[in-house]
Amino acid sequence: MSAVTSRGPSPLQRRVLIVLAAMEQRGTHRVRTRDLEHLLAQGGEVPVYGPNLRASCRRMETAGWLRTLRASNLQLAVELTETGRELAEPLLIEEQNRCEAERRASEVRVLPLRGSRPTESTQEIPLDIPVELDGNRHTAWRGVYVIRLDGSTCLQLWNAAGQMSRLEGDPLQVATWLQACHDAGLDIRVQINESHTQADVIDVQWPADLTPTRPSEYGEQ
């Protein structure tokens, strides 16, 4: 058994396997090494150098994970072997799940509330309003009930200058604060995940009419 097989793929080799498995999903089984270098450079934080990549591919070929091919124009390409595919597919699924978890954690989704004020695109300059929460005085123009993916909640208070303060609390406590913001005249929102700037949010608008209606790459070498 080779040293590569016994210890498993290195970080670079994992990236190569993931890229090749992803390309296979798109119907491309052979990838030129120069194209592979370009794809790895786009998707990783660590720079990839051609000599290192080719040396790594040779070790993976020795381990039985890759097959190297040379076209008539002498350009090199690689493709997964069956053994390499069995190794690469779980790595691709793991990477896809990681990317999806990051996307879900960073996506901010604002839920529609009837009676809330218009968004900034149609609203005049926002005005800060004083509001008292648990005996503490705050000044803000918007109060946001935030529900994170892990189930925790907080209240974000935004002032007219775009600065945000955060109050952590359980769902009932945050709801009490939001009611106080509403009663004080602040614009209120409920959203999934935290926003770090007021431009981060994706507004979900109520439809204008709620009347029910009838359903109406890279080429092979």
Backbone hydrogen bonds in HBPLUS format (Angstrom, degrees):
<---DONOR---> <-ACCEPTOR-->    atom                        ^
c    i                          cat <-CA-CA->   ^        H-A-AA   ^      H-
h    n   atom  resd res      DA  || num        DHA   H-A  angle D-A-AA Bond
n    s   type  num  typ     dist DA aas  dist angle  dist       angle   num
A0006-SER N   A0002-SER O   3.03 MM   4  6.28 159.2  2.07 150.9 156.8     1
A0007-ARG N   A0003-ALA O   3.15 MM   4  6.25 152.6  2.22 146.7 151.9     2
A0008-GLY N   A0004-VAL O   3.00 MM   4  5.85 124.8  2.31 140.5 153.8     3
A0014-ARG N   A0010-SER O   2.79 MM   4  6.03 153.6  1.86 158.2 165.9     4
A0015-ARG N   A0011-PRO O   3.12 MM   4  6.38 155.5  2.18 143.9 149.7     5
A0016-VAL N   A0012-LEU O   2.95 MM   4  6.30 154.3  2.02 149.8 157.2     6
A0017-LEU N   A0013-GLN O   2.92 MM   4  6.14 166.2  1.94 152.6 155.7     7
A0018-ILE N   A0014-ARG O   2.90 MM   4  6.10 158.7  1.95 149.9 156.0     8
A0019-VAL N   A0015-ARG O   2.96 MM   4  6.13 164.7  1.98 149.3 153.2     9
A0020-LEU N   A0016-VAL O   2.96 MM   4  6.16 166.6  1.98 155.0 158.8    10
A0021-ALA N   A0017-LEU O   2.91 MM   4  6.06 156.5  1.97 146.8 153.4    11
A0022-ALA N   A0018-ILE O   2.89 MM   4  6.10 154.4  1.96 148.2 155.5    12
A0023-MET N   A0019-VAL O   2.88 MM   4  6.13 153.8  1.95 149.7 157.0    13
A0024-GLU N   A0020-LEU O   2.96 MM   4  6.19 149.3  2.06 142.3 150.6    14
A0025-GLN N   A0021-ALA O   3.11 MM   4  6.41 148.0  2.22 141.6 149.6    15
A0026-ARG N   A0023-MET O   3.01 MM   3  5.08 131.6  2.26  96.2 109.7    16
A0028-THR N   A0023-MET O   2.90 MM   5  5.23 159.4  1.95 146.7 139.8    17
A0027-GLY N   A0024-GLU O   2.90 MM   3  4.91 160.0  1.94 105.1 111.0    18
A0031-VAL N   A0078-VAL O   3.01 MM  47  5.53 164.2  2.03 153.9 157.8    19
A0078-VAL N   A0031-VAL O   2.91 MM  47  5.53 156.3  1.96 142.3 145.4    20
A0035-ASP N   A0032-ARG O   3.00 MM   3  5.15 121.1  2.36 100.0 115.1    21
A0036-LEU N   A0032-ARG O   2.82 MM   4  6.13 154.3  1.88 153.9 162.6    22
A0033-THR N   A0076-LEU O   3.04 MM  43  5.90 158.7  2.09 130.5 135.3    23
A0037-GLU N   A0033-THR O   2.90 MM   4  6.09 153.5  1.97 143.5 150.0    24
A0038-HIS N   A0034-ARG O   3.19 MM   4  6.38 150.8  2.28 134.3 141.4    25
A0039-LEU N   A0035-ASP O   2.91 MM   4  6.21 157.7  1.96 151.7 157.5    26
A0040-LEU N   A0036-LEU O   2.93 MM   4  6.13 161.6  1.97 152.8 157.4    27
A0041-ALA N   A0037-GLU O   3.02 MM   4  6.18 151.4  2.11 142.7 150.5    28
A0042-GLN N   A0038-HIS O   3.10 MM   4  6.34 145.5  2.22 142.8 151.4    29
A0043-GLY N   A0039-LEU O   3.14 MM   4  6.35 149.6  2.23 145.6 153.1    30
A0053-LEU N   A0049-TYR O   2.94 MM   4  6.19 158.4  1.99 157.6 164.7    31
A0054-ARG N   A0050-GLY O   2.90 MM   4  6.13 168.0  1.91 162.9 165.2    32
A0055-ALA N   A0051-PRO O   2.97 MM   4  6.09 157.4  2.02 145.5 152.0    33
A0056-SER N   A0052-ASN O   2.93 MM   4  6.07 154.2  1.99 143.9 151.3    34
A0057-CYS N   A0053-LEU O   2.86 MM   4  6.12 153.7  1.93 149.7 157.3    35
A0058-ARG N   A0054-ARG O   2.98 MM   4  6.23 148.4  2.08 142.7 150.8    36
A0059-ARG N   A0055-ALA O   3.12 MM   4  6.45 154.4  2.19 145.2 151.3    37
A0060-MET N   A0056-SER O   2.96 MM   4  6.25 150.1  2.05 144.9 153.8    38
A0061-GLU N   A0057-CYS O   2.82 MM   4  6.08 141.0  1.98 142.5 153.4    39
A0062-THR N   A0058-ARG O   2.96 MM   4  6.25 151.9  2.04 144.9 152.2    40
A0063-ALA N   A0059-ARG O   3.01 MM   4  6.27 144.1  2.14 138.9 148.7    41
A0065-TRP N   A0060-MET O   2.88 MM   5  5.37 156.5  1.94 166.1 159.6    42
A0064-GLY N   A0061-GLU O   3.03 MM   3  5.00 147.3  2.14  96.9 107.2    43
A0081-THR N   A0065-TRP O   2.97 MM  16  5.39 167.5  1.99 133.8 132.9    44
A0067-ARG N   A0079-GLU O   2.82 MM  12  5.34 144.7  1.95 156.1 164.8    45
A0079-GLU N   A0067-ARG O   3.01 MM  12  5.34 141.2  2.16 141.6 153.2    46
A0069-LEU N   A0077-ALA O   2.80 MM   8  5.16 170.6  1.81 152.4 153.3    47
A0077-ALA N   A0069-LEU O   2.85 MM   8  5.16 152.6  1.92 152.6 154.0    48
A0071-ALA N   A0075-GLN O   2.92 MM   4  5.37 168.7  1.94 157.6 157.5    49
A0074-LEU N   A0071-ALA O   2.87 MM   3  5.10 153.5  1.94 116.2 118.5    50
A0085-ARG N   A0081-THR O   2.80 MM   4  6.02 150.4  1.88 148.7 157.1    51
A0086-GLU N   A0082-GLU O   3.05 MM   4  6.29 155.6  2.11 145.8 151.2    52
A0087-LEU N   A0083-THR O   3.15 MM   4  6.44 143.7  2.29 141.9 151.6    53
A0088-ALA N   A0084-GLY O   2.77 MM   4  5.92 150.4  1.86 147.2 156.3    54
A0089-GLU N   A0085-ARG O   3.00 MM   4  5.92 168.7  2.02 154.0 154.8    55
A0091-LEU N   A0088-ALA O   3.05 MM   3  5.13 115.2  2.49  99.2 115.5    56
A0092-LEU N   A0088-ALA O   2.89 MM   4  6.18 151.6  1.97 156.6 165.5    57
A0093-ILE N   A0089-GLU O   3.02 MM   4  6.30 161.9  2.05 153.8 158.0    58
A0094-GLU N   A0090-PRO O   2.97 MM   4  6.14 159.5  2.01 145.6 151.3    59
A0095-GLU N   A0091-LEU O   2.96 MM   4  6.18 155.6  2.02 145.0 151.6    60
A0096-GLN N   A0092-LEU O   2.83 MM   4  6.06 160.3  1.87 154.1 159.7    61
A0097-ASN N   A0093-ILE O   2.92 MM   4  6.11 159.0  1.96 149.6 155.1    62
A0098-ARG N   A0094-GLU O   2.96 MM   4  6.19 150.6  2.05 141.9 150.3    63
A0099-CYS N   A0095-GLU O   2.93 MM   4  6.17 162.6  1.96 152.2 156.2    64
A0100-GLU N   A0096-GLN O   2.94 MM   4  6.10 156.2  1.99 147.0 153.9    65
A0101-ALA N   A0097-ASN O   2.93 MM   4  6.10 154.5  1.99 144.7 151.4    66
A0102-GLU N   A0098-ARG O   2.99 MM   4  6.27 155.3  2.05 147.7 154.2    67
A0103-ARG N   A0099-CYS O   2.90 MM   4  6.14 155.5  1.96 145.6 152.7    68
A0104-ARG N   A0100-GLU O   2.90 MM   4  6.11 162.7  1.93 150.6 154.8    69
A0105-ALA N   A0101-ALA O   2.96 MM   4  6.07 151.7  2.05 142.6 150.5    70
A0106-SER N   A0102-GLU O   3.07 MM   4  6.20 136.3  2.27 141.3 151.6    71
A0106-SER N   A0103-ARG O   3.25 MM   3  5.28 132.4  2.49  94.8 107.1    72
A0107-GLU N   A0103-ARG O   2.97 MM   4  6.00 130.6  2.22 146.7 158.6    73
A0109-ARG N   A0192-ILE O   3.11 MM  83  5.10 159.6  2.16 139.5 145.9    74
A0192-ILE N   A0109-ARG O   2.73 MM  83  5.10 156.1  1.78 148.6 153.5    75
A0110-VAL N   A0202-ILE O   3.10 MM  92  5.96 174.7  2.11 144.3 145.9    76
A0204-VAL N   A0110-VAL O   3.17 MM  94  5.84 132.3  2.41 137.4 148.2    77
A0111-LEU N   A0190-VAL O   2.70 MM  79  5.50 169.5  1.71 163.6 167.4    78
A0116-SER N   A0113-LEU O   3.35 MM   3  5.70 162.9  2.38 125.9 125.2    79
A0122-THR N   A0119-THR O   3.05 MM   3  5.91 154.7  2.11 126.2 131.4    80
A0123-GLN N   A0119-THR O   3.11 MM   4  6.01 126.7  2.40 144.7 157.5    81
A0129-ILE N   A0140-ALA O   2.68 MM  11  5.36 163.3  1.70 130.1 134.0    82
A0140-ALA N   A0129-ILE O   3.06 MM  11  5.36 165.4  2.08 140.9 138.9    83
A0131-VAL N   A0138-HIS O   2.78 MM   7  5.30 156.9  1.83 152.8 156.0    84
A0138-HIS N   A0131-VAL O   2.79 MM   7  5.30 162.0  1.82 157.6 163.9    85
A0133-LEU N   A0136-ASN O   2.82 MM   3  5.24 162.3  1.85 155.3 154.0    86
A0136-ASN N   A0133-LEU O   3.02 MM   3  5.24 162.9  2.05 111.7 116.7    87
A0141-TRP N   A0158-TRP O   2.87 MM  17  6.14 164.1  1.89 155.8 157.8    88
A0187-ASP N   A0141-TRP O   3.00 MM  46  6.18 162.2  2.03 152.6 147.6    89
A0142-ARG N   A0158-TRP O   3.26 MM  16  5.24 154.0  2.33 150.5 150.7    90
A0158-TRP N   A0142-ARG O   3.01 MM  16  5.24 162.2  2.05 146.2 152.0    91
A0143-GLY N   A0187-ASP O   2.80 MM  44  6.27 155.1  1.86 160.3 168.9    92
A0189-ARG N   A0143-GLY O   2.94 MM  46  6.41 141.2  2.09 153.1 160.8    93
A0144-VAL N   A0156-GLN O   2.81 MM  12  4.96 156.1  1.87 148.4 154.9    94
A0156-GLN N   A0144-VAL O   2.89 MM  12  4.96 161.9  1.92 143.6 148.8    95
A0145-TYR N   A0189-ARG O   2.82 MM  44  6.12 169.5  1.83 150.5 149.4    96
A0191-GLN N   A0145-TYR O   2.88 MM  46  6.27 161.8  1.91 163.7 166.5    97
A0146-VAL N   A0154-CYS O   2.93 MM   8  5.34 175.6  1.93 166.3 165.5    98
A0154-CYS N   A0146-VAL O   3.17 MM   8  5.34 146.6  2.29 138.5 145.6    99
A0147-ILE N   A0191-GLN O   2.96 MM  44  6.33 159.1  2.00 159.4 166.1   100
A0193-ASN N   A0147-ILE O   2.87 MM  46  5.77 162.4  1.90 133.4 139.2   101
A0148-ARG N   A0152-SER O   2.93 MM   4  5.47 175.5  1.93 170.7 170.8   102
A0151-GLY N   A0148-ARG O   2.96 MM   3  5.34 161.3  2.00 114.6 119.0   103
A0169-GLY N   A0153-THR O   3.48 MM  16  6.11 173.8  2.49 138.3 136.5   104
A0155-LEU N   A0167-LEU O   2.80 MM  12  5.07 160.1  1.84 146.6 153.3   105
A0167-LEU N   A0155-LEU O   2.84 MM  12  5.07 160.7  1.88 150.0 156.6   106
A0157-LEU N   A0165-SER O   2.83 MM   8  5.22 167.8  1.84 157.5 161.3   107
A0165-SER N   A0157-LEU O   2.90 MM   8  5.22 154.8  1.97 144.0 152.2   108
A0159-ASN N   A0163-GLN O   2.96 MM   4  5.55 158.3  2.00 155.6 162.7   109
A0162-GLY N   A0159-ASN O   2.98 MM   3  5.55 163.4  2.01 120.4 123.6   110
A0174-VAL N   A0170-ASP O   2.94 MM   4  6.16 168.1  1.96 168.2 171.9   111
A0175-ALA N   A0171-PRO O   2.95 MM   4  6.05 152.9  2.02 142.0 149.8   112
A0176-THR N   A0172-LEU O   2.97 MM   4  6.21 148.3  2.07 143.6 151.9   113
A0177-TRP N   A0173-GLN O   3.02 MM   4  6.38 156.5  2.08 149.5 155.5   114
A0178-LEU N   A0174-VAL O   2.86 MM   4  6.11 158.6  1.91 149.6 155.8   115
A0179-GLN N   A0175-ALA O   2.96 MM   4  6.16 152.7  2.03 144.6 151.3   116
A0180-ALA N   A0176-THR O   3.10 MM   4  6.39 153.2  2.18 143.8 150.7   117
A0181-CYS N   A0177-TRP O   2.93 MM   4  6.29 149.7  2.03 148.1 157.0   118
A0182-HIS N   A0178-LEU O   2.88 MM   4  6.18 156.2  1.94 148.8 155.3   119
A0183-ASP N   A0179-GLN O   2.86 MM   4  6.11 162.0  1.90 150.9 155.7   120
A0184-ALA N   A0180-ALA O   2.98 MM   4  6.12 139.7  2.14 138.9 149.4   121
A0186-LEU N   A0181-CYS O   2.96 MM   5  5.35 156.0  2.02 160.2 153.4   122
A0185-GLY N   A0182-HIS O   3.05 MM   3  5.23 149.8  2.14 103.1 112.5   123
A0200-ASP N   A0197-THR O   3.12 MM   3  5.52 168.3  2.13 115.0 118.2   124
A0216-SER N   A0214-ARG O   2.59 MM   2  5.56 118.5  1.96 111.1  97.9   125
